[in-house]
Amino acid sequence: MAGVVGVTGHRPAALAGVDLDLLERRVDTVLDVLAELGHDHLLSGLAEGTDRLVARRALASGWTLHAVLPFERLRYEADFDGSGSRAEFAALLDRSARVSVARAGAESRAGAGPAADLGDAAPYAAQGRTLVAGSDMLVAVWDGLPARGPGGTADVVGWARATGAPVVWIHLRPPHRLAVLDAERGEATSTADLRRRLSAALEREGG
C-alpha cells in the first residue's frame, strides 16, 4: 500500500523532560507535510509513550491507523502499566483499520538477522522489522542514542535506512528538532522536497 508511514519511538520511562505540547506540535507538522506528499496511513506498534502519541495525532488528522503487535492482544496488554494504559490501547485498537501480529521470519526483507536468535526480545524485534517492511517511510521520535535492547528505536531506524526508506527524526529532547535521515543504501525516495517542506512549515510556525 502506497503512502504508509511507520512510527517508532520511546516508552514513558524515557519521556522525562519532554515538552509534550511542543512535541505534539512537531508531530502535527510532520504529519501535515507527509499528508501533502500523499501519505495518509500510519503503521504503529501502539506501545505506551510516543507510539501512541503519534497514533492519536494521526487519527486526529484523518489518517488511517494500522496496528502491528508483537504478541496477541492479551499477552501484549500484560506489558502495560495499569488499567488506564490498557483502556487507551483498546481504544486505539478499536480505531485501527487493521490489526496484525508480527511473526518472526515474515519480515526478513527488513534485514538484521533472524528474530528467533534474540530470546525474549524476539517478538519486539520481529515487530520492528515487520513495521519497517510494511512502510515506505519512517517517523522516529528518538533520543539519538543506541537501542537499549534488540528491536529498540535505534535498531528500527537503522533497519529502515538499510532498506532504502527515509526517516523523519523528531528529536525526543526539547526543542524537538526535526531532521531527515537518508537511506544508507537502496532506492531511496528523494528527500529534498520533504526537507524543504518541513523547513518551510517550521518557519511558518516560528519554530
N, C-alpha and C positions, 0 to 999 in steps of 0.2 A: 504494500500500500504506500503510495507516494505521500509525502508531507507528514511523515511520522517522526516525532521528536522524542527521544528518550530522556529521562531525567535521573541523575544520581546526586547524592549529597549526604550530609552528615545527620546523625541522630541527635536527640536532645542534649546528651551529655557534652557535645561539642559546641553548643549554642550559647554558652555564657559570654556575655559582652556583645552579642549580636544586636544591632538596631533593627528590630523586626519590622517596624514601619518602613524604614528605608529599604530593607531587603525586599519587602513585598513590592515596593515601587520599582525596584530594579527588575524583579521577576516580571512585573507587568510590562515594563519597557521591552524586555527581551521577547516576551510572548507576542506583543503587538507587532514588533518588527518581523518576527518569524511568520506571523499571520500574513503580513504584507507580501512575503515571499512564497506564500502558498502552503504553509504548514498549519494544520489545524487538528492533529491527532497527537495526544500525549501518551507515551508508554511509561508507566511508573510501577515500582515495586510497592508503593504505599507504606513504606516503613515510617515509623514515627520520625518527626523532625522535618527536614527540608523536602523529602519526597512528597509529603502530604501538603506542605505549604505550596509547592509548585502545582500540585494537582488541584488544590482549591482555587488558586488564581486562574488556572487554565479553564476550569469549569465556569468560573465567573465571567470569563471572556468568550464563552461559547464554544470552546474546544471540546472534542470528543476524548474521553478517557478510556484507556485500555490498561488493565492491571495484569502484571506478571508476578506471581507469588513464588517464594522458594519452597513452600510446603502447602499442603492442603490447608484450608482456612482455619480449622480449629487448632491445628498444630502451630500455625503462624501466630495466631492470637495469643498463644501462651508466652510469646516474647514481649508482649506489650504491657505497659505499666498502668494497670488499673482499668476500671470499667469505663471511664471517660475515653481513654485511648481506644478501647475495643469498640465503643459506640461510634467514634469518629471513623475508624476503619470500616465498620459495617456500612456507615452512611456513604463513604466513598465507593465501596464495592457496589452498593445499590445504584450508584450513578455511573458505574462503568459500563460501557457498551460491550466489553468483552473481558472475561477473567480467565487466565490460564495459569497453570503451574509449570515452572521450569523443570525440564528433565535433563539430567546430566548426559552429555553427548549430543543432544539435539542442537546445540548452539556452536558446533565446532568451528564454523567459519569466523567466529569472533576470536579464535586463537587462544593461547595461554595454557594449552595442555589439558589433559583430562580432569574433569572435576572430581572423579572418583578418587584421585590421589590426595585430596585435600582434607580428608577426615570429616570432622563435624562441620567445617566451613563449606563443604562441597555444595550443599543446596544454595548457599548465598552466592558462591562463585558461578554456579550454573544460572542463577537468576540474573546476575550482572551480564554474563555473556549472551544470554538469551535476549536481554533488553537491547544490547548493542546490535545483535544480529537482526533485530526487528525494526531498527531505526535508521534513518538516513542522516540524522544529526543528533548531537547530544548536548543537553544543558547540564552543567555541573556546578552545584553550589558547594564549593571546595575550599579548604584552607590552604591548599598548595603543598601539603605535607604527604609523605608516603602513606600508603594504606596501613591501617592498624591491624589488619588481618586479611586473609585471602578474600577477594571479592569486594574489598573496600573501595571508597570513592576514587582514589588514585589509580587503582587497578582498572576500574571501569573506564576512566579517562584514557588510560593507555591502550586498552583494547579497542576503543572507538577510533583513536588516531591510527592504530595499526591496520584497521580495516578500510581506511580512506575517508572516514567521516569527520567533518569539522566539529569542534567542540566550542560552545559558548560558555566561558568560565565566568561565573559570578562569584567573586571572592567572598568567602564566609565572613571575613572581618571587615568592620566599617573602615572606610566608606563604601564597601561592597563594590569595588571597581569591576568593570567589565573588560573581558579580553576574548579574542577569538584565536583558538589554537588550531593551526593547520594540521592536516593528516601527516603522519610520518611516512607513509608510502601509499601506493594505490591511486585510484582515480578519485581524487578529492573534488568535492563540489567547490566552485570558485567562492572565495570568502571576501573578495574585495568589496562587492556590493553590500554584503552583510556588515562588514566593518564600517562602511560609510553610513549606512542607515542607523546603526547603533550609535555612532558618534553624533549624528545629527539629532537623534532622539534625546540623547543626554544633554546636548546643548540647549534644546528647547526647554528641557526641564530645569536647566540651571545646575545640573549635577555632573 
